[in-house]
């Protein structure tokens, strides 16, 4: 389905939701809300229309010599698949090059591919690690994600200071705790 048709259909549903909530979608402040909201939702879920493997393959270079590459504090925004409310935070990625390295911006793009979907943090963390492991020659990948969830802040338990950290790793990171420790130390610099 093309973008314009998708946005049009999303807007129709959002208008219906506004009505179900007891609001008048024809009042001045809400007249354009269904289309604006539909465009925002389309943008926030663009990861469904992107291919992580293709993103990585656009910028693979011959290995240049680092034992470990770490990119930290890649900010992201996602939508909780349980409540369709935002969660956001930072992802840090480490990998052990084996003959290849990837352009650093591609790691941030991989985070966006998976964050821009209806998601849970645990799966987001694992999907980023698996995509890098799958598309790049490495001896291991580690991904750490720390996020705050509006579904915990705005509803339910309403805990404003709660944050969640998830970690996933492959290859040598799974078997060598000293490599994981080296990654964690790199994050503190």
MDTraj code that builds the backbone (N, CA, C; nanometers):
import mdtraj as md
import numpy as np

residues = "UNK UNK UNK UNK UNK UNK UNK UNK UNK UNK UNK UNK UNK UNK UNK UNK UNK UNK UNK UNK UNK UNK UNK UNK UNK UNK UNK UNK UNK UNK UNK UNK UNK UNK UNK UNK UNK UNK UNK UNK UNK UNK UNK UNK UNK UNK UNK UNK UNK UNK UNK UNK UNK UNK UNK UNK UNK UNK UNK UNK UNK UNK UNK UNK UNK UNK UNK UNK UNK UNK UNK UNK UNK UNK UNK UNK UNK UNK UNK UNK UNK UNK UNK UNK UNK UNK UNK UNK UNK UNK UNK UNK UNK UNK UNK UNK UNK UNK UNK UNK UNK UNK UNK UNK UNK UNK UNK UNK UNK UNK UNK UNK UNK UNK UNK UNK UNK UNK UNK UNK UNK UNK UNK UNK UNK UNK UNK UNK UNK UNK UNK UNK UNK UNK UNK UNK UNK UNK UNK UNK UNK UNK UNK UNK UNK UNK UNK UNK UNK UNK UNK UNK UNK UNK UNK UNK UNK UNK UNK UNK UNK UNK UNK UNK UNK UNK UNK UNK UNK UNK UNK UNK UNK UNK UNK UNK UNK UNK UNK UNK UNK UNK UNK UNK UNK UNK UNK UNK UNK".split()
xyz = np.array([
    [0.0849, -0.1178, 0.0000],
    [0.0000, 0.0000, 0.0000],
    [0.0895, 0.1241, 0.0000],
    [0.0504, 0.2249, -0.0734],
    [0.1339, 0.3454, -0.0812],
    [0.1153, 0.4332, 0.0429],
    [0.2100, 0.5222, 0.0627],
    [0.2152, 0.6060, 0.1821],
    [0.0887, 0.6888, 0.1992],
    [0.0446, 0.7578, 0.0956],
    [-0.0728, 0.8457, 0.1064],
    [-0.1977, 0.7680, 0.1440],
    [-0.2160, 0.6522, 0.0855],
    [-0.3333, 0.5694, 0.1152],
    [-0.3277, 0.5192, 0.2605],
    [-0.2106, 0.4790, 0.3031],
    [-0.1942, 0.4324, 0.4409],
    [-0.2267, 0.5445, 0.5391],
    [-0.1723, 0.6640, 0.5145],
    [-0.1982, 0.7777, 0.6036],
    [-0.3467, 0.8122, 0.6040],
    [-0.4099, 0.8075, 0.4891],
    [-0.5540, 0.8363, 0.4812],
    [-0.6337, 0.7372, 0.5662],
    [-0.6007, 0.6091, 0.5548],
    [-0.6734, 0.5077, 0.6323],
    [-0.6450, 0.5204, 0.7820],
    [-0.5199, 0.5486, 0.8175],
    [-0.4882, 0.5703, 0.9590],
    [-0.5680, 0.6879, 1.0139],
    [-0.5764, 0.7964, 0.9370],
    [-0.6491, 0.9163, 0.9808],
    [-0.7967, 0.8849, 1.0051],
    [-0.8556, 0.8024, 0.9198],
    [-0.9962, 0.7641, 0.9389],
    [-1.0144, 0.6912, 1.0720],
    [-0.9229, 0.6029, 1.1030],
    [-0.9319, 0.5284, 1.2292],
    [-0.9077, 0.6200, 1.3497],
    [-0.8131, 0.7105, 1.3370],
    [-0.7850, 0.8032, 1.4473],
    [-0.9050, 0.8939, 1.4718],
    [-0.9712, 0.9379, 1.3660],
    [-1.0927, 1.0190, 1.3818],
    [-1.1995, 0.9394, 1.4570],
    [-1.2119, 0.8109, 1.4228],
    [-1.3091, 0.7259, 1.4928],
    [-1.2722, 0.7113, 1.6402],
    [-1.1442, 0.6993, 1.6710],
    [-1.0997, 0.6883, 1.8102],
    [-1.1331, 0.8165, 1.8857],
    [-1.1095, 0.9302, 1.8233],
    [-1.1419, 1.0587, 1.8865],
    [-1.2906, 1.0641, 1.9214],
    [-1.3742, 1.0189, 1.8295],
    [-1.5195, 1.0147, 1.8557],
    [-1.5512, 0.9206, 1.9723],
    [-1.4903, 0.8019, 1.9717],
    [-1.5151, 0.7040, 2.0778],
    [-1.4732, 0.7558, 2.2151],
    [-1.3747, 0.8446, 2.2176],
    [-1.3305, 0.9031, 2.3438],
    [-1.4267, 1.0104, 2.3945],
    [-1.5247, 1.0468, 2.3113],
    [-1.6230, 1.1465, 2.3520],
    [-1.5925, 1.2867, 2.3035],
    [-1.4966, 1.3011, 2.2132],
    [-1.4602, 1.4318, 2.1597],
    [-1.5250, 1.4527, 2.0240],
    [-1.5267, 1.5762, 1.9829],
    [-1.5804, 1.6143, 1.8523],
    [-1.4633, 1.6412, 1.7583],
    [-1.4357, 1.5511, 1.6640],
    [-1.3212, 1.5709, 1.5752],
    [-1.3388, 1.6877, 1.4780],
    [-1.4577, 1.7502, 1.4765],
    [-1.4782, 1.8652, 1.3881],
    [-1.4542, 1.9981, 1.4600],
    [-1.4270, 1.9945, 1.5903],
    [-1.4009, 2.1213, 1.6585],
    [-1.2646, 2.1743, 1.6157],
    [-1.2484, 2.3054, 1.6281],
    [-1.1319, 2.3744, 1.5716],
    [-0.9972, 2.3094, 1.6056],
    [-0.9720, 2.2784, 1.7287],
    [-0.8422, 2.2234, 1.7682],
    [-0.8152, 2.0825, 1.7197],
    [-0.9212, 2.0129, 1.6790],
    [-0.9050, 1.8720, 1.6403],
    [-0.9246, 1.8455, 1.4911],
    [-0.9622, 1.9446, 1.4137],
    [-0.9953, 1.9218, 1.2727],
    [-0.8815, 1.8531, 1.1978],
    [-0.7600, 1.8958, 1.2195],
    [-0.6458, 1.8387, 1.1463],
    [-0.5726, 1.7301, 1.2251],
    [-0.6178, 1.7032, 1.3463],
    [-0.5493, 1.6061, 1.4314],
    [-0.5439, 1.4657, 1.3705],
    [-0.6494, 1.4129, 1.3122],
    [-0.6388, 1.2775, 1.2564],
    [-0.5277, 1.2639, 1.1518],
    [-0.5152, 1.3605, 1.0635],
    [-0.4108, 1.3522, 0.9606],
    [-0.2732, 1.3736, 1.0220],
    [-0.2609, 1.4716, 1.1103],
    [-0.1306, 1.4945, 1.1764],
    [-0.0879, 1.3706, 1.2545],
    [-0.1805, 1.3131, 1.3279],
    [-0.1510, 1.1942, 1.4075],
    [-0.1153, 1.0761, 1.3167],
    [-0.1864, 1.0615, 1.2070],
    [-0.1580, 0.9527, 1.1121],
    [-0.0179, 0.9676, 1.0528],
    [0.0188, 1.0895, 1.0168],
    [0.1532, 1.1129, 0.9622],
    [0.2599, 1.0825, 1.0668],
    [0.2341, 1.1233, 1.1908],
    [0.3299, 1.0956, 1.2975],
    [0.3435, 0.9450, 1.3196],
    [0.2321, 0.8741, 1.3233],
    [0.2355, 0.7292, 1.3437],
    [0.3075, 0.6591, 1.2296],
    [0.2844, 0.7051, 1.1081],
    [0.3526, 0.6475, 0.9917],
    [0.5036, 0.6660, 1.0064],
    [0.5449, 0.7857, 1.0456],
    [0.6875, 0.8139, 1.0651],
    [0.7448, 0.7299, 1.1794],
    [0.6732, 0.7226, 1.2897],
    [0.7227, 0.6519, 1.4077],
    [0.7319, 0.5009, 1.3875],
    [0.6724, 0.4501, 1.2809],
    [0.6782, 0.3070, 1.2509],
    [0.7504, 0.2798, 1.1189],
    [0.8352, 0.3713, 1.0763],
    [0.9046, 0.3542, 0.9490],
    [0.9974, 0.2333, 0.9476],
    [1.0333, 0.1807, 1.0632],
    [1.1189, 0.0629, 1.0686],
    [1.0599, -0.0581, 0.9990],
    [0.9278, -0.0648, 0.9893],
    [0.8641, -0.1756, 0.9169],
    [0.8956, -0.1700, 0.7675],
    [0.9327, -0.0532, 0.7192],
    [0.9569, -0.0346, 0.5763],
    [1.1059, -0.0248, 0.5449],
    [1.1900, -0.0651, 0.6390],
    [1.3344, -0.0615, 0.6202],
    [1.3938, -0.1999, 0.6460],
    [1.5082, -0.2266, 0.5855],
    [1.5753, -0.3552, 0.5966],
    [1.7110, -0.3346, 0.6645],
    [1.7258, -0.3869, 0.7839],
    [1.8484, -0.3679, 0.8618],
    [1.9705, -0.4223, 0.7893],
    [1.9576, -0.5372, 0.7256],
    [2.0719, -0.5958, 0.6552],
    [2.1195, -0.5043, 0.5432],
    [2.0264, -0.4433, 0.4718],
    [2.0640, -0.3513, 0.3647],
    [2.1310, -0.2256, 0.4193],
    [2.0856, -0.1786, 0.5335],
    [2.1473, -0.0608, 0.5947],
    [2.2940, -0.0886, 0.6243],
    [2.3224, -0.2014, 0.6857],
    [2.4608, -0.2352, 0.7206],
    [2.5446, -0.2553, 0.5948],
    [2.4912, -0.3256, 0.4970],
    [2.5693, -0.3596, 0.3770],
    [2.6066, -0.2372, 0.2936],
    [2.5432, -0.1238, 0.3193],
    [2.5767, -0.0010, 0.2466],
    [2.7130, 0.0544, 0.2859],
    [2.7669, 0.0130, 0.3991],
    [2.8903, 0.0758, 0.4479],
    [2.9799, -0.0228, 0.5225],
    [3.0133, -0.1341, 0.4583],
    [3.1084, -0.2290, 0.5160],
    [3.2442, -0.2020, 0.4536],
    [3.3457, -0.1923, 0.5409],
    [3.4806, -0.1608, 0.4960],
    [3.5774, -0.2668, 0.5462],
    [3.6923, -0.2718, 0.4829],
    [3.7963, -0.3631, 0.5273],
    [3.8350, -0.3300, 0.6707],
    [3.8585, -0.4310, 0.7501],
    [3.8955, -0.4175, 0.8909],
    [4.0232, -0.3364, 0.9054],
    [4.0232, -0.2413, 0.9988],
    [4.1365, -0.1499, 1.0128],
    [4.2177, -0.1693, 1.1398],
    [4.1806, -0.2564, 1.2323],
    [4.2699, -0.2867, 1.3416],
    [4.2238, -0.2719, 1.4844],
    [4.1083, -0.2182, 1.5138],
    [4.0640, -0.2095, 1.6531],
    [4.0242, -0.3467, 1.7039],
    [4.0552, -0.3713, 1.8295],
    [4.0131, -0.4981, 1.8899],
    [3.8635, -0.4957, 1.9202],
    [3.8139, -0.3790, 1.9634],
    [3.6712, -0.3639, 1.9934],
    [3.6289, -0.2253, 1.9462],
    [3.5133, -0.2191, 1.8844],
    [3.4533, -0.0915, 1.8443],
    [3.3314, -0.0700, 1.9319],
    [3.3215, 0.0479, 1.9946],
    [3.2089, 0.0798, 2.0822],
    [3.1499, 0.2134, 2.0389],
    [3.0208, 0.2138, 2.0156],
    [2.9458, 0.3379, 1.9930],
    [2.8440, 0.3449, 2.1053],
    [2.8525, 0.4517, 2.1853],
    [2.7652, 0.4574, 2.3019],
    [2.6659, 0.5723, 2.2920],
    [2.5605, 0.5590, 2.3698],
    [2.4599, 0.6641, 2.3862],
    [2.3900, 0.7032, 2.2562],
    [2.3507, 0.6056, 2.1781],
    [2.2704, 0.6296, 2.0578],
    [2.1259, 0.6470, 2.1055],
    [2.0738, 0.7695, 2.0978],
    [1.9383, 0.7902, 2.1480],
    [1.8359, 0.7290, 2.0515],
    [1.7246, 0.6865, 2.1075],
    [1.6182, 0.6285, 2.0261],
    [1.4829, 0.6615, 2.0881],
    [1.3815, 0.6502, 2.0056],
    [1.2415, 0.6643, 2.0471],
    [1.1659, 0.5486, 1.9848],
    [1.0821, 0.4852, 2.0649],
    [1.0048, 0.3726, 2.0156],
    [0.8649, 0.3791, 2.0746],
    [0.7819, 0.2826, 2.0356],
    [0.6436, 0.2743, 2.0838],
    [0.6211, 0.1354, 2.1421],
    [0.5797, 0.1330, 2.2673],
    [0.5507, 0.0078, 2.3362],
    [0.4378, -0.0658, 2.2644],
    [0.4605, -0.1910, 2.2313],
    [0.3580, -0.2673, 2.1599],
    [0.2385, -0.3035, 2.2484],
    [0.2529, -0.2909, 2.3784],
    [0.1430, -0.3253, 2.4686],
    [0.0426, -0.2118, 2.4860],
    [0.0908, -0.0873, 2.4813],
    [0.0023, 0.0270, 2.5073],
    [0.0064, 0.1331, 2.3972],
    [0.0973, 0.1145, 2.3019],
    [0.1230, 0.2134, 2.1963],
    [0.1521, 0.3496, 2.2589],
    [0.2360, 0.3468, 2.3620],
    [0.2880, 0.4671, 2.4250],
    [0.4391, 0.4684, 2.4043],
    [0.4997, 0.5855, 2.4021],
    [0.6432, 0.5935, 2.3765],
    [0.7287, 0.5351, 2.4888],
    [0.8412, 0.4802, 2.4476],
    [0.9529, 0.4583, 2.5386],
    [1.0774, 0.5067, 2.4657],
    [1.1751, 0.5514, 2.5432],
    [1.2902, 0.6175, 2.4820],
    [1.4114, 0.6011, 2.5712],
    [1.5268, 0.6134, 2.5111],
    [1.6489, 0.5991, 2.5885],
    [1.7711, 0.6002, 2.5007],
    [1.8703, 0.5213, 2.5428],
    [1.9976, 0.5162, 2.4718],
    [2.0427, 0.3717, 2.4562],
    [2.1054, 0.3469, 2.3419],
    [2.1609, 0.2159, 2.3105],
    [2.3115, 0.2328, 2.2926],
    [2.3870, 0.1388, 2.3474],
    [2.5307, 0.1340, 2.3246],
    [2.5633, -0.0006, 2.2614],
    [2.6516, 0.0032, 2.1619],
    [2.6843, -0.1158, 2.0830],
    [2.8357, -0.1355, 2.0833],
    [2.8763, -0.2597, 2.1034],
    [3.0168, -0.2954, 2.0878],
    [3.0266, -0.4162, 1.9969],
    [3.1316, -0.4201, 1.9162],
    [3.1544, -0.5404, 1.8371],
    [3.3034, -0.5630, 1.8191],
    [3.3378, -0.6883, 1.7925],
    [3.4759, -0.7301, 1.7712],
    [3.4941, -0.7538, 1.6221],
    [3.5613, -0.6615, 1.5526],
    [3.5758, -0.6753, 1.4078],
    [3.6535, -0.8016, 1.3695],
    [3.6121, -0.8636, 1.2614],
    [3.6831, -0.9808, 1.2076],
    [3.6919, -0.9630, 1.0561],
    [3.7872, -0.8816, 1.0136],
    [3.8071, -0.8599, 0.8709],
    [3.7222, -0.7483, 0.8126],
    [3.6208, -0.7037, 0.8875],
    [3.5312, -0.5992, 0.8396],
    [3.4944, -0.5047, 0.9523],
    [3.4622, -0.3836, 0.9128],
    [3.4008, -0.2893, 1.0064],
    [3.2887, -0.2197, 0.9311],
    [3.2004, -0.1554, 1.0051],
    [3.0858, -0.0889, 0.9438],
    [3.0943, 0.0602, 0.9742],
    [3.0458, 0.1422, 0.8817],
    [3.0393, 0.2858, 0.9066],
    [2.9611, 0.3110, 1.0347],
    [3.0150, 0.3947, 1.1204],
    [2.9572, 0.4136, 1.2537],
    [2.8124, 0.4611, 1.2485],
    [2.7780, 0.5464, 1.1533],
    [2.6401, 0.5958, 1.1465],
    [2.5422, 0.4835, 1.1159],
    [2.5906, 0.3772, 1.0547],
    [2.5005, 0.2654, 1.0227],
    [2.4540, 0.1942, 1.1495],
    [2.5370, 0.1967, 1.2534],
    [2.4939, 0.1359, 1.3801],
    [2.3758, 0.2132, 1.4380],
    [2.3823, 0.3462, 1.4310],
    [2.2692, 0.4277, 1.4774],
    [2.1461, 0.4028, 1.3898],
    [2.1671, 0.3858, 1.2614],
    [2.0533, 0.3588, 1.1714],
    [1.9882, 0.2241, 1.2019],
    [2.0706, 0.1258, 1.2396],
    [2.0159, -0.0058, 1.2761],
    [1.9268, 0.0074, 1.3992],
    [1.9703, 0.0867, 1.4958],
    [1.8875, 0.1106, 1.6143],
    [1.7527, 0.1672, 1.5706],
    [1.7536, 0.2651, 1.4808],
    [1.6281, 0.3250, 1.4342],
    [1.5392, 0.2267, 1.3605],
    [1.5994, 0.1388, 1.2790],
    [1.5185, 0.0400, 1.2054],
    [1.4317, -0.0389, 1.3022],
    [1.4898, -0.0824, 1.4132],
    [1.4138, -0.1650, 1.5071],
    [1.3351, -0.0834, 1.6083],
    [1.3821, 0.0361, 1.6434],
    [1.3082, 0.1198, 1.7381],
    [1.1816, 0.1763, 1.6750],
    [1.1838, 0.2009, 1.5459],
    [1.0681, 0.2616, 1.4782],
    [0.9673, 0.1542, 1.4360],
    [0.9290, 0.0744, 1.5335],
    [0.8271, -0.0305, 1.5186],
    [0.7535, -0.0393, 1.6510],
    [0.6398, -0.1022, 1.6530],
    [0.5784, -0.1363, 1.7817],
    [0.6709, -0.2405, 1.8427],
    [0.7131, -0.2180, 1.9671],
    [0.8293, -0.2895, 2.0141],
    [0.8238, -0.3113, 2.1645],
    [0.9039, -0.4049, 2.2116],
    [0.9386, -0.4157, 2.3528],
    [1.0898, -0.4000, 2.3617],
    [1.1368, -0.3446, 2.4697],
    [1.2788, -0.3134, 2.4834],
    [1.3658, -0.4383, 2.4733],
    [1.3211, -0.5468, 2.5324],
    [1.4001, -0.6691, 2.5312],
    [1.4256, -0.7169, 2.3878],
    [1.3223, -0.7160, 2.3057],
    [1.3367, -0.7596, 2.1666],
    [1.4193, -0.6591, 2.0862],
    [1.3978, -0.5298, 2.1098],
    [1.4763, -0.4269, 2.0417],
    [1.6257, -0.4524, 2.0622],
    [1.6653, -0.4767, 2.1850],
    [1.8059, -0.5011, 2.2176],
    [1.8588, -0.6223, 2.1423],
    [1.7826, -0.7305, 2.1452],
    [1.8243, -0.8545, 2.0776],
    [1.8280, -0.8371, 1.9258],
    [1.7297, -0.7684, 1.8698],
    [1.7256, -0.7521, 1.7241],
    [1.8441, -0.6703, 1.6728],
    [1.8836, -0.5679, 1.7467],
    [2.0001, -0.4887, 1.7063],
    [2.1247, -0.5779, 1.7066],
    [2.1442, -0.6545, 1.8132],
    [2.2610, -0.7431, 1.8207],
    [2.2598, -0.8462, 1.7086],
    [2.1445, -0.9066, 1.6840],
    [2.1349, -1.0109, 1.5809],
    [2.1584, -0.9557, 1.4407],
    [2.1086, -0.8351, 1.4138],
    [2.1277, -0.7757, 1.2809],
    [2.2753, -0.7502, 1.2534],
    [2.3465, -0.6997, 1.3532],
    [2.4900, -0.6732, 1.3346],
    [2.5656, -0.8045, 1.3191],
    [2.5328, -0.9016, 1.4030],
    [2.5971, -1.0336, 1.3959],
    [2.5721, -1.0993, 1.2597],
    [2.4527, -1.0854, 1.2092],
    [2.4122, -1.1498, 1.0836],
    [2.4775, -1.0845, 0.9611],
    [2.4949, -0.9535, 0.9638],
    [2.5347, -0.8803, 0.8435],
    [2.6807, -0.8405, 0.8384],
    [2.7527, -0.8546, 0.9474],
    [2.8905, -0.8088, 0.9546],
    [2.9775, -0.9210, 1.0098],
    [3.0927, -0.9398, 0.9527],
    [3.1849, -1.0407, 1.0042],
    [3.2421, -0.9917, 1.1369],
    [3.2051, -1.0585, 1.2466],
    [3.2524, -1.0200, 1.3797],
    [3.2855, -1.1455, 1.4608],
    [3.3570, -1.1228, 1.5690],
    [3.3785, -1.2298, 1.6664],
    [3.2785, -1.2184, 1.7807],
    [3.1941, -1.1161, 1.7764],
    [3.0917, -1.1002, 1.8788],
    [3.0353, -0.9599, 1.8797],
    [2.9131, -0.9494, 1.9294],
    [2.8417, -0.8221, 1.9378],
    [2.7800, -0.8135, 2.0771],
    [2.7805, -0.6932, 2.1344],
    [2.7117, -0.6683, 2.2605],
    [2.6305, -0.5403, 2.2459],
    [2.5089, -0.5423, 2.2980],
    [2.4194, -0.4266, 2.2910],
    [2.3585, -0.4061, 2.4289],
    [2.3654, -0.2819, 2.4769],
    [2.3017, -0.2452, 2.6036],
    [2.2044, -0.1316, 2.5751],
    [2.0839, -0.1452, 2.6281],
    [1.9782, -0.0460, 2.6066],
    [1.9218, -0.0056, 2.7424],
    [1.9156, 0.1253, 2.7678],
    [1.8528, 0.1767, 2.8888],
    [1.7423, 0.2719, 2.8462],
    [1.6221, 0.2495, 2.8992],
    [1.5069, 0.3265, 2.8513],
    [1.4103, 0.3583, 2.9642],
    [1.3309, 0.4604, 2.9373],
    [1.2194, 0.4987, 3.0231],
    [1.0908, 0.4768, 2.9431],
    [0.9903, 0.4264, 3.0105],
    [0.8664, 0.3855, 2.9445],
    [0.7493, 0.4703, 2.9947],
    [0.6847, 0.5399, 2.9028],
    [0.5699, 0.6217, 2.9432],
    [0.4531, 0.5356, 2.9907],
    [0.4483, 0.4095, 2.9505],
    [0.3421, 0.3218, 3.0017],
    [0.3602, 0.2961, 3.1511],
    [0.4810, 0.3155, 3.2032],
    [0.5044, 0.3057, 3.3479],
    [0.4930, 0.4409, 3.4165],
    [0.5124, 0.5484, 3.3433],
    [0.5115, 0.6824, 3.4016],
    [0.3729, 0.7463, 3.4007],
    [0.2960, 0.7247, 3.2928],
    [0.1680, 0.7939, 3.2742],
    [0.0474, 0.7137, 3.3201],
    [0.0629, 0.5841, 3.3363],
    [-0.0492, 0.4969, 3.3712],
    [0.0035, 0.3858, 3.4602],
    [-0.0805, 0.2965, 3.5003],
    [-0.0349, 0.1827, 3.5803],
    [0.0311, 0.2259, 3.7100],
    [0.1553, 0.1866, 3.7297],
    [0.2246, 0.2135, 3.8563],
    [0.2699, 0.3582, 3.8706],
    [0.2747, 0.4335, 3.7623],
    [0.3120, 0.5750, 3.7623],
    [0.4421, 0.6010, 3.8389],
    [0.5465, 0.5312, 3.8031],
    [0.6787, 0.5470, 3.8648],
    [0.7655, 0.6321, 3.7726],
    [0.7894, 0.7563, 3.8138],
    [0.8542, 0.8558, 3.7286],
    [1.0037, 0.8348, 3.7093],
    [1.0700, 0.7728, 3.8036],
    [1.2147, 0.7598, 3.7950],
    [1.2615, 0.6210, 3.7527],
    [1.1696, 0.5324, 3.7217],
    [1.2077, 0.3960, 3.6833],
    [1.2709, 0.3951, 3.5444],
    [1.3791, 0.3199, 3.5311],
    [1.4448, 0.2975, 3.4021],
    [1.4743, 0.1485, 3.3919],
    [1.4777, 0.1000, 3.2705],
    [1.5019, -0.0414, 3.2458],
    [1.6271, -0.0558, 3.1604],
    [1.7137, -0.1490, 3.1964],
    [1.8327, -0.1783, 3.1170],
    [1.8258, -0.3225, 3.0701],
    [1.8507, -0.3418, 2.9417],
    [1.8562, -0.4760, 2.8840],
    [1.9897, -0.4909, 2.8119],
    [2.0414, -0.6122, 2.8112],
    [2.1688, -0.6419, 2.7464],
    [2.1531, -0.7692, 2.6663],
    [2.2115, -0.7706, 2.5476],
    [2.2151, -0.8920, 2.4667],
    [2.3533, -0.9022, 2.4056],
    [2.4037, -1.0239, 2.3880],
    [2.5357, -1.0389, 2.3286],
    [2.5471, -1.1711, 2.2561],
    [2.6440, -1.1744, 2.1646],
    [2.6682, -1.2920, 2.0820],
    [2.8179, -1.3220, 2.0802],
    [2.8522, -1.4374, 2.0265],
    [2.9929, -1.4716, 2.0026],
    [3.0769, -1.4682, 2.1283],
    [3.1959, -1.4094, 2.1167],
    [3.2919, -1.4080, 2.2274],
    [3.2383, -1.3356, 2.3504],
    [3.1485, -1.2397, 2.3316],
    [3.0909, -1.1709, 2.4476],
    [3.0088, -1.2670, 2.5339],
    [2.9542, -1.3706, 2.4725],
    [2.8729, -1.4669, 2.5465],
    [2.9581, -1.5593, 2.6328],
    [3.0830, -1.5790, 2.5936],
    [3.1663, -1.6752, 2.6656],
    [3.2795, -1.6118, 2.7455],
    [3.3098, -1.4847, 2.7193],
    [3.4237, -1.4200, 2.7832],
    [3.3775, -1.2982, 2.8636],
    [3.3642, -1.3172, 2.9947],
    [3.3171, -1.2094, 3.0814],
    [3.4121, -1.0892, 3.0791],
    [3.5421, -1.1121, 3.0586],
    [3.6367, -1.0000, 3.0554],
    [3.6075, -0.9072, 2.9372],
    [3.5585, -0.9598, 2.8259],
    [3.5189, -0.8749, 2.7122],
    [3.3963, -0.7910, 2.7469],
    [3.3015, -0.8540, 2.8166],
    [3.1847, -0.7765, 2.8608],
    [3.2279, -0.6660, 2.9558],
    [3.3192, -0.6977, 3.0475],
    [3.3700, -0.5966, 3.1409],
    [3.4414, -0.4836, 3.0671],
    [3.5189, -0.5177, 2.9653],
    [3.5884, -0.4155, 2.8858],
    [3.4867, -0.3228, 2.8184],
    [3.3788, -0.3800, 2.7666],
    [3.2720, -0.2996, 2.7055],
    [3.2108, -0.2056, 2.8092],
    [3.1765, -0.2580, 2.9255],
    [3.1160, -0.1747, 3.0294],
    [3.2103, -0.0637, 3.0754],
    [3.3398, -0.0940, 3.0837],
    [3.4378, 0.0104, 3.1203],
    [3.4441, 0.1183, 3.0117],
    [3.4388, 0.0781, 2.8861],
    [3.4413, 0.1756, 2.7759],
    [3.3216, 0.2697, 2.7827],
    [3.2091, 0.2206, 2.8300],
    [3.0890, 0.3036, 2.8406],
    [3.1047, 0.4106, 2.9477],
    [3.1937, 0.3894, 3.0435],
    [3.2101, 0.4854, 3.1524],
    [3.3050, 0.5989, 3.1191],
    [3.3725, 0.5927, 3.0043],
    [3.4655, 0.7001, 2.9650],
    [3.3944, 0.8072, 2.8873],
])
top = md.Topology()
chain = top.add_chain()
for i, resn in enumerate(residues, 1):
    res = top.add_residue(resn, chain, resSeq=i)
    for name in ("N", "CA", "C"):
        top.add_atom(name, md.element.get_by_symbol(name[0]), res)
traj = md.Trajectory(xyz[None], top)
